[in-house]
Amino acid sequence: LGVPIVPTQYSNVESLAKLLEENKIDTIVSAITVVDDDSSSSQLNLIAAADQSLSTKRFIPSEYGIAYTEE
């Protein structure tokens, strides 16, 4: 049982949606570390692409952008 890992650029929503459909991606588990505007835009573009893709049914967003302090 293999899980496909599909490298991509996150800047183009239409290309992302096409990639999701070509690979028949049903579920996305985002592990993007959201720490700045670029990473935030990447995840938002991936969400938009998942919404456009006919094959994608589930999206699990990244929650890894939380700033932790020693306190």
One Martini backbone bead per residue (centre of mass of N, CA, C, O) as a GRO file, in nm:
protein
   71
    1LEU     BB    1   0.088   0.041   0.030
    2GLY     BB    2   0.082   0.349  -0.129
    3VAL     BB    3   0.188   0.689  -0.101
    4PRO     BB    4   0.161   0.965  -0.270
    5ILE     BB    5   0.416   1.192  -0.384
    6VAL     BB    6   0.358   1.536  -0.501
    7PRO     BB    7   0.535   1.755  -0.646
    8THR     BB    8   0.509   2.125  -0.622
    9GLN     BB    9   0.359   2.423  -0.706
   10TYR     BB   10   0.160   2.690  -0.533
   11SER     BB   11   0.092   2.944  -0.740
   12ASN     BB   12  -0.116   2.755  -0.924
   13VAL     BB   13  -0.434   2.657  -0.910
   14GLU     BB   14  -0.489   2.516  -1.183
   15SER     BB   15  -0.244   2.324  -1.171
   16LEU     BB   16  -0.321   2.187  -0.910
   17ALA     BB   17  -0.596   2.075  -0.996
   18LYS     BB   18  -0.484   1.904  -1.227
   19LEU     BB   19  -0.294   1.730  -1.053
   20LEU     BB   20  -0.514   1.607  -0.876
   21GLU     BB   21  -0.672   1.471  -1.108
   22GLU     BB   22  -0.442   1.306  -1.248
   23ASN     BB   23  -0.392   1.157  -0.946
   24LYS     BB   24  -0.652   1.103  -0.785
   25ILE     BB   25  -0.701   1.300  -0.539
   26ASP     BB   26  -0.888   1.269  -0.242
   27THR     BB   27  -0.660   1.336  -0.015
   28ILE     BB   28  -0.538   1.606   0.189
   29VAL     BB   29  -0.226   1.652   0.369
   30SER     BB   30  -0.121   1.925   0.527
   31ALA     BB   31   0.244   2.030   0.602
   32ILE     BB   32   0.243   2.330   0.619
   33THR     BB   33   0.433   2.589   0.740
   34VAL     BB   34   0.266   2.861   0.890
   35VAL     BB   35   0.477   3.174   0.900
   36ASP     BB   36   0.386   3.322   0.630
   37ASP     BB   37   0.267   3.448   0.339
   38ASP     BB   38   0.368   3.220   0.152
   39SER     BB   39   0.258   2.974   0.312
   40SER     BB   40  -0.031   3.072   0.322
   41SER     BB   41  -0.077   3.084   0.014
   42SER     BB   42  -0.022   2.789  -0.042
   43GLN     BB   43  -0.260   2.677   0.120
   44LEU     BB   44  -0.486   2.840  -0.018
   45ASN     BB   45  -0.430   2.725  -0.301
   46LEU     BB   46  -0.481   2.429  -0.224
   47ILE     BB   47  -0.772   2.468  -0.140
   48ALA     BB   48  -0.875   2.579  -0.411
   49ALA     BB   49  -0.792   2.329  -0.577
   50ALA     BB   50  -0.960   2.122  -0.422
   51ASP     BB   51  -1.230   2.260  -0.492
   52GLN     BB   52  -1.192   2.221  -0.812
   53SER     BB   53  -1.155   1.931  -0.777
   54LEU     BB   54  -1.320   1.630  -0.852
   55SER     BB   55  -1.138   1.421  -0.671
   56THR     BB   56  -1.149   1.603  -0.421
   57LYS     BB   57  -1.289   1.551  -0.076
   58ARG     BB   58  -1.033   1.609   0.117
   59PHE     BB   59  -0.910   1.845   0.382
   60ILE     BB   60  -0.608   1.880   0.572
   61PRO     BB   61  -0.489   2.115   0.758
   62SER     BB   62  -0.253   2.309   0.873
   63GLU     BB   63  -0.110   2.339   1.232
   64TYR     BB   64   0.220   2.448   1.217
   65GLY     BB   65   0.202   2.791   1.288
   66ILE     BB   66   0.277   2.793   1.586
   67ALA     BB   67   0.382   3.002   1.836
   68TYR     BB   68   0.641   2.932   2.058
   69THR     BB   69   0.718   2.955   2.401
   70GLU     BB   70   0.882   2.913   2.704
   71GLU     BB   71   0.632   2.997   2.882
   0.00000   0.00000   0.00000
